């Protein structure tokens, strides 16, 4: 019998560094939402990556933490709390940096906090496919003077360049021990939460800057019909009445397009027919709603 290894890898970085894209690349399929809008990862979504020369022998639990930034509102505080919680007790911490959007005001406090942590730290510079070599090397050298990184990798989370070598190195750091999850499981996120995340991704993707960050997708109903298909009802929560028509669009066209795109992706991901029903609700202080936080997989932080 082949010896098994299993460990936890925390993926941290400033908002929008490409963490979700990297986790999806390591797992080999989509488990975390990606968006051009910063701070889209809210719940501590886990990706589960397998590794081995022929047959997988190592299981890596990837904690895709929310981007760490200076918290202002309760929602922000909950996300930052979730991020550091994800980094605790990890066998390795991956710091992912976007060399183009370094977000120094968020990166510097992160480096300071990392410097004193006992976990094995790995620096990963993203977007090697579109970066010039000299500035990348200079950045790696500069960051290495602030934190004692065990290894440095240059990758493209988008096209996978360099990710294989990085995955080999991470697998080698994992301790001996039985796997925590079945071989065919890629995430610990419930399908109900993942479905809400996919709708939220479409919300951001289709509305870009029209809709502020303070919107949420609330799961309401998730049930299998007798014919084997899946019925999902979700509530899109916005903070102001003026945001409702933005989500609905002229004649309801925008919400229809969001629902259609999310439904298509869910059907493909789950391998069954999906019926998705969306409606918009205005809740002025939804970010102060404890129940809503828990529904989104976040801890209530005072």
ABEGO torsion letter per residue (X at the ends): XBBBBBBBBBBBEBBGAGAAAAAAAAAGBBABBBBABBGABABBBBBBBBBEAABBABBBBBBBBBBBBBBABAAAAAAAAAAAAAABGBABBBBBBBAABAGAAAAAAAAAAAAABABBBBBBBBGAAABBAAAAAAAAAAAAAABBBABBBBBBAAAGBGAAAAAAAAAAABBBEBBABBAABABABBAAAAAAAAAAAAAAAAAEAABBABBBBBBABBBBBAAGBBBBBBBBBBABAAAAAAAAEBGGAAAAAAAAAAAAAAAAAAGBBBBBBBBBBBBAAAAABAAAAAAAGBBBBX
